[in-house]
């Protein structure tokens, strides 16, 4: 695509790699976009709209769940090649949802459950994060959960409403003290919208929505979770 690049997530295995990638693109005048489809999911986009319009009220919590059963293969089984276990690979999607809806965590604590898959690195991660404004964010991710089908759910709770939805679904449950309503959304995987955004950033000669900096933020949260597991303590993301 000429001087524009669309690269897979994560943007790197380490912060040094990620910054080198972003710097090389900047120095070369190349547009760099990270292929993070969760940033373009219709459910998440609509949830953000409802939050911005004030329906949710002051944010209290964002809870993101992704549980499924799957055995990775190839480079995904190598700690050196992937930069970690399942969390840096699949779990980074959930990180992006949390950062997008709740803001960049100020600090976090993470723990990894006992492994069930024969691979390098972890096959699950639980994260509790302090979000801007005092809200709390949680992530529960695993690809070693014995389920017949994947479970994906996001719950955004504020002082006025609670939004509950499957990120790949076509509805958002809106609940308040007055009752519950179901709001339909387009649904989908976000992949088409992601590619359209990449195309638009080229023709409009602008930075894409899912820029290198956004990819670096997601990676920073993942690596902070790894540091927390290693130290068994909270980690700041100053």
N, C-alpha and C positions, 0 to 999 in steps of 0.2 A: 504493500500500500504506500509506495513512495517513501516519504519521510515520516510515516506514522506506523506505530507498532501496537498490536494487540497481543498481550502476553497472558498466559495462564496464571492463576493464583497458586501459591503465594508469590509475591514479587521477589522473594529471595529466601534463603535458609537462615540468614543472619541479618542483623541490622546493617552491618558493613556491606554485605552483598547488595542489599536493597538500596542503600544510599549510593553505592557505586553505579547501580543500574539507572537510578533516577538522574544522577549527575552526568553520566555518559549521554543519556537522551537529551538532557538540557543543553549540554555543550555542543551536541551535534544538531541542535534545532529540530529534534525529532519528537513528535507527539507520542506519548506513552500512555496506554490505557491498560488497566488490569481487568481481566475477564472474570468479574465477580457478578454472576447472574442474580444473586440475592439482592443486590442493590436496585434491580429493576423488576422485582416481583410486584405485580399489581396489588397484592394484599398489603405489602409493606408500604408501598407508595400511598395507598388510600389511608392506611393507619396514620402515616405522617401528616396527611392532609387533615384528618380529623383532629389530631393533636394540635396542629397549627391553628385551626379554627376555634380552638378552645373547648371542644366537646369533652375532652378527657379531663380537663382541669390541670392542676399542678401534678406533674409526674411523681408517682410514688415508687413504681417498680416496673422492670421489664424482665420477663422470664422467658428464656428460649430453650426449647427441648428438641433434641434430635437423637433418636434411638433406632438402631437397626442392626441387622445381622449380616455380616459380609466378610469374607476372607480376602484381604488384599494380595496382589501378586506383583511380580516384576520389581521395579525400582521402589515401589511403595513399601516393600519389606525391608529396605535398607535405611538405617538411621543416617548414615553418611550422605546418601543420595537425596533423601527427602527432607532432611533437617530435623526430623522428629518422628513421632508416631502418627496416630490417626488425627490428632487435634490440629496439627499444622496442615494437614491434607483436606479432610472433610470438615473438621470442626471450625476451620477458619470462616466458613460460610455463616455459621451461627454467630461468630465474633462480629462479622460485618453487620448482621442484623441488629445485634446489641448496640454497636457503636452508632449505627445509622439512626436507630430509634431513641436511644438514651443518651448519646454523647460519649466522648472518649473517657474511659474510666480514669479516676484519679489514683486509685489503688485497687488491688485485688488479692484474694487468697484462692488457691487452687489445690485440689487433691485428685489423684488418679486412683480409680478402683483396681482391685486385683485383676491381672490379665487373664484372658481366656484364649487369646489368639497367639499362635506361634509366630511372632514377628518382632522386629526391633521396635523399641519405643512402646508407648502406651496405646491401648485400644479404647480408652474412655477418659473423660475429664469432667470434673465438676468445678465450677468457678462462681465465686461471689465477689461482686465488684461494687465499689463506691462510685456512683455516677455524679456528674455535675448537679448542683442544687440539692444534694442530699438524697437523691433517689438511689435505690438498690437494684443492681442487675444480677441475674443468675443465668448460667449456662449449664445444661446437663447434656453431655454428648457421649455417645458410645456406638461403635460398630461391632461390639461383641455382645449385645443384648439379645437373649433368646426370644425373638418375636417372629410371628408368622408374617407380619408386614411392618414396614417402618412406622414409627410414630414421630410426627413433627407438629409442634405447637408453639405459638407465641402468645403470651399474655401481657398486655400493656395496661397497667392499672394507674388511675389518677384519682383525684379528689372528687371527680364528677362521674366518670364512666370507666368501665373496664372493657377492653377490646380483647377478644379471644379468636384466634384463627389458625388454620393450617396454612403455612406460608405458600404452599402450592395449591391451595383450595380456591374456591370461587365465592366464598362468603366470609363476612366478619360478624361475629356475635357482639353486639353492643349492649351492655348491661349497666343499669343504674338502679337506684333505690325505687324508681318508678316502674321498673320492669325490664324486659328484654326484647330486642328487635334484631332481625337478621338482615344485614345489608349485602346485596349481591355485588360482586366485583367480577372483573373480566376473567381472572384466573390465569394460569400458565406458568411456565418455567422462568420467564424473564430473559431467555436467550435471544429471542427476536428483538426485543427492545434494547438489549445490550448491543447487538450488532448495528441497529439503527443509530444508536448514540455514537458509536465509533465512526460510522459513516458521516453523521452530522458534524462531529468534531473536526473531521478532515475538511469538509466543504466550507465550514464556517471558520476554519483556522483558529480554533480555540482549544482550551484544555478540556478533556472529557470529564464527565461527572465522576467516573471511577478512575481518578488520576493516580499517578505514582504515589503521591502523598497519602491518598486514601489507602492505597495498598500497604504503605509503610505503617500507617496507624494500625491496621488489622494485624500485621505481623508483630508489631510491638506488643499487642495484647497477648498474642499466642506465646511469644517468648517470655513475657512476664509470668504467664501461667506456668511455664516450664521452670522458671527460676523459683517460683513459689513452691512447687512440688519438691524441688531439690532441697530447699531450705526449710520446708515445712513451716512457712511463715508468710506474712503479708508482704507484698511488693508494691512499691510506689511507681507510678508512671509519670513522674514529673517531666 
